[in-house]
């Protein structure tokens, strides 16, 4: 994922979470908010409560791979914050992908 497609700043995370719409399932909470760009931006958050840094980075890499596979299907000029929940732990890559696609429809 290129840098221009990533939400990095804490104030941007807060704005999207406070003002955006949310969808939830057992694995994720996804917040979305329209932006003024012709492309989507994504931010991924994994809580420290779920595991150590190696664990969190592993799940972030998995999420980036899923986003890269499907981002062309969802270009609608929005910013997304994806928060991993405890229910995603131990799930296979395919199950995570299915849960993500379920929320994006």
Order of alpha helices (4+ residues) and beta strands (2+ residues): alpha-beta-beta-beta-alpha-beta-alpha
